[in-house]
Amino acid sequence: MGALSHLRVLDLSRVLAGPWAGQILADLGAEVIKVERPGKGDDTRAWGPPFLKDAYGENTSEAAYYLSANRNKESVTIDFTRPEGQKLVRELAAKSDILIENFKVGGLAAYGLDYESLKAINPELIYCSITGFGQTGPYASRAGYDFMIQGLGGLMSLTGRSEDDEGAGPVKVGVALTDILTGLYSSVAILAALAHRDHDGGGQHIDMALLDVQVACLANQAMNYLTTGVSPKRLGNAHPNIVPYQDFPTADGDFILTVGNDAQFRKFAEAAGQSQWADDARFATNQMRVANRAQLIPLIRQVTVFKTTAEWVSSLERVGVPCGPINDLAQVFADPQVKSRGLAMELPHVLAGRVPQVASPMRLSKTPVEYRSPPPLLGEHTAQVLQALLGMSPEKIAVLKEAGVI
């Protein structure tokens, strides 16, 4: 049994941040009921191509984007803009431990599904609201999406080529990182609220904002600004505080060199046949290498081009200098370490036979992650959940379905 197998989550969220949090809890054993709009469902179901293909190579209805964040869940379709649907959601919330939603601030109050309304019927409920800007502040009513938050929250001011390089300009991260990080922070906050409930009793409301998470995750770059008053600039693949810590050209491509301390720099210099670098006062310490970055980096580039990426990785690994190739995703999933850790996996799927998945990175020795079911089809579990949790008869379910409530 998973560590959270005693918990039930009502997931009213869609797209990525909320579903990501729900999938984390589901992987850890929680029962997660995903409430979706009849006929349409989660927005990401339509965010393709690509779509999952069936045994004949034809597209199914399941977009790859949706498949990335919804395994181990049950899909129940309920139209909660209607009173009958609101009643169903309230009854499910009364039997749940956690609710996750990412509607605009106040958006669920009109349906009687806000925290205060549900708290009245389930004081133990942990209610996690995920929005772009949080429940308070001048931007609270605005919609917020990952891309705009990467810009507004400062990440894009740090990402991209240096201003004096060709092709300079702000660049977003290649995945919706702010959404992912918000999902991670949300799952941590939910677990903290569960710990509090177990010790002191009572649920609580969790207010998660993409902007808050983005600013918090500026980490050392935020502190670089707060301690100096100077906004960090884009450095391409270089590191603001460590040198050399970036990509370098090789005879057949590029590789990443991440020298973390002075001892590693000496080992690198010796492996590169340039041991004098480690004794040069301009480069002997990291502080001096940062100060003299413009002099050192061209010297390294002139040396690295004479060996292949594989040769550099092999020679530097032997002396304990961290480095690696720049892989595309085909190379990532062919990598022996990735394969050994089982990061690519498959689950049975009713439309395609099998559906690929990326495994959870959480490895627990006593309560390991469980892969119980693939991302569900839209409304796949509606009747099953309403019968099992609410004791609803097949006849009543048929009436609600005929009326378009479910």
Beta strands, then each sheet from edge to edge (+ up, - down):
strand 1: 8-11
strand 2: 31-36
strand 3: 51-53
strand 4: 59-63
strand 5: 73-77
strand 6: 98-101
strand 7: 126-131
strand 8: 204-209
strand 9: 245-250
strand 10: 253-258
strand 11: 323-325
strand 12: 344-349
strand 13: 353-358
sheet 1: 5+ 2+ 1+ 6+ 7+ 8+
sheet 2: 3+ 4-
sheet 3: 9+ 10- 11+
sheet 4: 12+ 13-
end
